[in-house]
Amino acid sequence: MCACGIPAEYNPFHEGHRWQIRRIRQELHPDVVIAVMSGSFVQRGEPAVLDPFVRAAAAVRSGIDLVLELPLYASIQASSGFARGAVAQLKAAQVSWISFGSECGNLENLQEIADTAINPDHLRAALKSGISYPHAYSLLTTEMEPNDILAVSYLQAMKDTGIRPFLVQRTTDYREKELTEIPSALALRTALQKKQPLPDTIMKQELEAGPLVFPQDLWPYLRTALLLSPREQLQQYFLFREGIENHLQRCARQSDTWEEFLQLAVTSRYTAGRIRRTCLSAMLQLRPEEVRQAEQEEPVLHVLAFNETGRTYLHQLRQQHAVPIASRFAAQPKHLRQLGERAAWLYSSVLCPADRRTYLQHVLGGAWYIAN
């Protein structure tokens, strides 16, 4: 069976995601479409708005055949770490293509950038510094959009894997906060926070049923973690470098809300993404050696949801003994379970008792089969 993979977050799944799946099926004709999706926390360093199993089920109902969970250590990293983790999972799943979005839609230019020895995480800063790079940079302008930067990271991670890229140009602005005919994930999350009526979006029923989790819900836990932890302890956590612990503690003392804290903490030196991911690392007590160990281990495919086609593909992989497959949380290696448990307890800490029990049953349980 020939497979196409999609790195995704589906936070939440919307019409733009379904359009990408249609393009893949129309142009590539794969036997199976696989998504590797962030779990309870996403690359922005925030909690996902909905339970990962609920999001995965919606993706399967909308055209995905198999949803794998992107391991926590990868899902909360900047673009290069996120891309390495996603590509490693999809390579282990034996995909022939990886599809991702782009604002510019120019694969040749993006590949030229990817072939240059530069860290995509620092691409914007490097361009603004005036350093000369290939002609493609001038074509893309110095204000490269996040999905283009992420596309460069995917292309770098895919080098020498034999996997082919399938680029899908974005036709809507992912930063649009207002509800439009085809609302972005950000617009949907913003509407939910403002308690605005939702349009007839794909996950409308799930979003209205909840429970929903937003970044500000975790503010009391973050403030406590920053202010009660000695600086020496914070220095031991992943992403804590260059004295950022002093900056975060100072901002926490001066802020009453998550919004105030983030506004104060973001500077020319620290982006909002860096601040959010570093704070999440503190709440998860994530250590650099845990990330290094996980990155060095052979991938394990943690299955969240699948349909009959996905089931057949999993059976094929098992017969080939191609890669370890964990259809239940408990079947993962110990170090991944430990990270997953900490994420589950943190995410569920803001839920009411009944919702907490349901969420933990989902996350610590087994994969969901969704009938075609």
C-alpha positions in Angstrom: 0.0 0.0 0.0 1.3 3.4 -0.9 1.0 6.1 1.8 1.0 9.8 2.1 1.7 11.5 5.4 0.7 14.8 6.9 2.3 16.5 9.9 -0.7 18.1 11.7 -2.2 19.6 14.9 -5.9 19.8 13.9 -6.4 22.3 16.7 -9.2 22.1 15.7 -9.7 20.2 12.4 -11.4 22.5 9.8 -12.3 22.9 6.2 -8.8 23.8 5.1 -7.5 20.5 6.4 -10.2 18.6 4.5 -9.3 20.5 1.4 -5.6 19.4 1.8 -6.7 15.8 2.1 -8.9 16.1 -1.1 -5.9 17.5 -3.0 -3.7 14.6 -1.9 -6.2 12.0 -3.0 -7.0 13.8 -6.3 -3.3 14.3 -7.3 -1.4 11.5 -5.6 -4.0 8.7 -5.4 -2.4 7.1 -2.3 -3.8 3.9 -0.8 -3.7 5.4 2.7 -3.4 8.9 4.2 -1.7 9.1 7.5 -1.6 12.1 9.9 1.0 12.4 12.6 -0.7 14.8 15.1 0.3 16.7 18.2 -1.3 15.3 21.3 -2.5 17.4 24.3 0.0 20.2 23.7 0.9 21.8 20.4 3.9 23.5 18.8 2.9 27.0 19.9 3.6 25.8 23.5 -0.1 25.8 24.4 -2.6 23.1 25.4 -4.7 21.8 22.5 -8.2 23.1 22.7 -9.6 19.6 22.7 -8.7 16.1 23.7 -6.3 14.5 21.1 -8.5 11.4 20.7 -11.5 13.6 19.9 -9.5 15.6 17.3 -8.1 12.4 15.8 -11.6 10.9 15.5 -12.8 14.0 13.6 -9.8 13.7 11.3 -10.6 10.1 10.4 -14.3 11.0 9.8 -13.1 13.7 7.4 -10.8 11.6 5.2 -7.7 10.6 7.2 -7.2 6.8 7.4 -4.7 6.6 10.3 -3.8 9.1 13.0 -0.5 8.7 14.9 0.5 10.8 17.9 3.5 13.1 17.5 5.6 12.5 20.6 5.5 15.2 23.2 9.2 16.0 23.0 8.8 16.9 19.3 5.3 18.5 19.4 6.4 21.3 21.7 9.6 22.3 19.9 10.4 25.0 17.4 10.1 24.3 13.7 13.3 22.2 13.2 12.6 19.9 16.2 8.9 19.6 15.3 9.8 18.7 11.7 12.4 16.1 12.7 10.0 14.3 15.0 7.2 14.3 12.4 9.4 13.1 9.6 10.9 10.4 11.8 7.4 9.1 12.6 6.2 9.2 9.0 9.4 7.6 7.7 8.9 4.8 10.2 5.4 4.5 8.9 6.9 4.0 5.4 5.2 6.9 3.6 6.1 7.7 0.1 5.1 11.4 0.3 4.8 14.0 3.0 2.3 16.8 2.4 2.5 20.2 4.1 1.2 23.7 3.6 3.1 26.8 2.5 2.2 30.5 2.0 4.4 31.0 -1.1 3.6 27.7 -2.8 7.0 27.6 -4.5 8.6 24.2 -3.8 11.7 25.0 -5.8 12.5 28.1 -3.8 11.8 26.4 -0.5 14.1 23.5 -1.5 16.8 25.9 -2.4 16.6 27.4 1.1 16.5 24.0 2.7 19.7 23.0 0.9 21.5 26.0 2.6 23.3 25.4 5.9 21.0 27.4 8.1 18.8 26.6 11.1 15.2 27.4 10.1 14.4 28.4 13.7 16.6 31.4 13.2 15.7 32.1 9.6 13.9 35.4 10.1 16.7 36.8 12.3 19.3 35.8 9.7 17.4 37.4 6.9 17.0 40.6 8.7 20.7 40.7 9.5 21.4 41.3 5.8 23.5 38.1 5.3 23.5 37.0 1.7 21.6 33.8 0.9 20.4 32.1 -2.3 18.3 33.9 -4.8 15.2 32.2 -3.3 15.4 34.4 -0.2 14.8 37.5 -2.2 11.9 35.9 -3.9 10.3 35.0 -0.6 11.1 38.4 1.0 12.7 38.8 4.4 9.3 38.4 6.2 9.0 34.6 5.6 5.7 33.3 6.9 5.7 30.5 9.6 4.4 27.8 7.3 7.1 28.5 4.8 9.7 28.3 7.6 8.1 25.0 8.7 8.2 23.8 5.1 11.9 24.4 5.0 12.3 22.4 8.2 10.3 19.5 6.7 12.4 19.5 3.5 15.6 19.5 5.6 14.4 16.6 7.7 13.3 14.7 4.6 16.8 14.9 3.0 18.1 11.5 2.0 14.9 9.7 3.2 13.6 9.0 -0.3 10.3 10.6 0.7 8.9 13.1 -1.8 7.3 16.4 -0.7 3.8 17.4 -1.8 3.3 21.1 -1.2 -0.2 22.6 -0.8 -0.4 26.4 -1.0 -2.5 28.0 1.7 -5.4 30.1 0.4 -6.5 31.6 3.7 -4.6 33.6 6.4 -3.9 31.3 9.4 -3.6 34.5 11.6 -7.1 35.6 10.8 -8.9 35.9 14.2 -12.3 36.8 12.8 -14.7 34.1 11.6 -14.9 33.9 7.8 -16.5 31.6 5.3 -13.6 29.2 5.8 -12.4 30.1 9.3 -8.9 29.3 10.4 -8.1 27.3 13.5 -7.1 30.5 15.3 -10.4 32.1 14.4 -12.3 29.1 15.8 -10.3 29.1 19.0 -10.8 32.9 19.4 -14.5 32.5 18.8 -14.7 29.8 21.5 -12.8 32.0 24.0 -15.2 34.9 23.3 -18.2 32.5 23.5 -19.3 33.5 20.0 -21.6 31.3 18.0 -19.7 28.9 15.7 -20.3 28.5 12.0 -21.1 25.1 10.6 -17.6 23.9 10.9 -16.4 20.3 10.8 -15.9 19.9 14.6 -18.8 22.2 15.6 -20.5 19.5 17.7 -17.3 18.5 19.5 -16.3 22.1 20.1 -19.6 23.0 21.5 -19.7 19.9 23.7 -16.2 20.4 25.1 -14.5 20.4 27.5 -12.2 23.0 26.1 -8.8 24.1 27.4 -7.1 27.4 26.8 -3.6 28.7 27.6 -4.9 31.1 30.3 -6.4 28.2 32.2 -2.9 27.0 33.1 -1.7 30.5 34.3 -2.0 29.7 38.0 0.1 26.5 37.6 2.7 28.3 35.5 3.0 31.2 38.0 3.4 28.8 40.9 6.0 26.7 39.0 8.0 29.8 38.2 7.9 31.5 41.5 8.3 28.5 43.8 11.1 26.9 41.9 14.7 27.9 42.7 16.5 29.4 39.7 19.0 26.5 39.9 16.1 24.1 39.4 14.6 26.0 36.5 18.0 26.0 34.8 17.8 22.2 34.6 14.7 22.3 32.4 14.6 22.0 28.6 14.9 25.4 26.8 16.1 27.2 29.9 19.3 29.0 28.6 21.0 32.3 28.8 19.3 33.3 32.0 15.8 33.2 30.7 14.6 31.9 34.2 15.4 35.3 35.7 13.4 37.1 33.0 10.4 34.7 33.4 10.4 35.0 37.2 10.5 38.7 37.1 7.6 38.8 34.6 5.6 36.4 36.7 5.9 38.6 39.8 4.6 41.6 37.8 1.7 39.9 36.1 -1.8 39.1 37.2 -3.0 37.3 34.1 -1.5 35.1 31.3 -2.1 37.8 28.8 -0.2 40.4 30.9 2.7 37.9 31.5 3.1 37.0 27.8 3.0 40.7 26.7 5.7 41.5 29.3 7.8 38.5 28.6 8.0 38.8 24.8 11.0 41.0 23.8 13.2 41.4 20.8 15.3 38.6 22.2 12.5 36.2 23.1 9.6 35.5 20.7 6.1 34.5 21.9 6.7 31.0 20.7 10.0 30.7 22.7 8.3 32.0 25.8 5.3 29.7 25.6 7.4 26.6 24.9 9.9 27.4 27.7 7.0 28.0 30.2 5.4 24.7 29.2 8.8 23.0 29.7 8.8 24.3 33.3 5.3 23.1 34.0 6.1 19.6 32.6 9.5 19.6 34.4 11.0 18.5 31.0 14.7 17.9 31.1 17.1 18.2 28.1 18.4 14.6 28.7 14.8 13.3 28.3 14.5 15.0 24.9 17.9 13.7 23.8 17.1 10.2 24.8 13.7 10.3 23.0 15.3 11.7 19.8 18.0 9.0 19.8 15.6 6.1 20.2 14.0 4.3 17.3 10.5 5.7 16.6 7.4 4.0 18.1 4.1 4.6 16.3 1.4 5.5 18.9 -2.0 5.0 17.2 -4.8 7.4 18.1 -7.5 6.5 15.6 -8.0 4.7 12.3 -10.6 3.4 9.9 -10.7 0.0 8.0 -8.1 1.2 5.5 -5.8 2.3 8.4 -6.3 -1.0 10.1 -5.2 -2.9 7.0 -2.1 -0.7 6.7 -1.2 -1.2 10.4 -1.6 -5.0 9.9 0.8 -4.7 6.9 3.4 -2.9 9.0 3.1 -5.4 11.8 3.5 -8.3 9.4 6.7 -6.7 8.1 8.0 -6.1 11.6 8.9 -2.7 10.2 8.4 -0.6 13.4 7.0 -1.0 16.9 3.3 -0.1 17.0 1.6 0.9 20.2 -2.2 0.9 20.0 -2.5 1.5 23.7 -0.7 4.1 25.9 0.7 1.3 28.1 2.4 -0.3 25.1 4.8 2.6 24.6 8.4 2.6 26.0 8.7 3.7 29.6 10.4 7.0 28.9 7.6 8.0 26.5 4.9 6.9 29.0 6.5 9.1 31.7 6.4 12.2 29.5 2.9 11.4 28.4 1.7 10.9 31.9 3.0 14.3 33.0 1.4 15.9 30.0 -1.9 14.2 30.8 -1.9 15.3 34.4 -1.1 18.9 33.6 -3.7 19.1 30.8 -6.4 17.5 33.0 -5.6 19.7 36.0 -7.9 22.4 34.7 -10.9 20.0 34.0 -13.8 19.3 36.3 -13.6 15.8 37.9 -16.0 14.1 35.5 -14.2 15.6 32.4 -10.9 14.8 33.9 -11.8 11.1 34.3 -13.1 10.9 30.7 -10.0 12.6 29.3 -7.6 10.3 31.3 -9.5 7.3 30.1 -9.1 8.4 26.5 -5.4 9.4 26.7 -4.3 6.5 28.9 -6.4 4.0 27.0 -6.3 2.6 23.5 -6.8 3.7 19.9 -10.2 4.4 18.4 -11.6 2.5 15.5 -13.8 4.7 13.3 -16.1 2.9 10.9 -15.9 4.1 7.2 
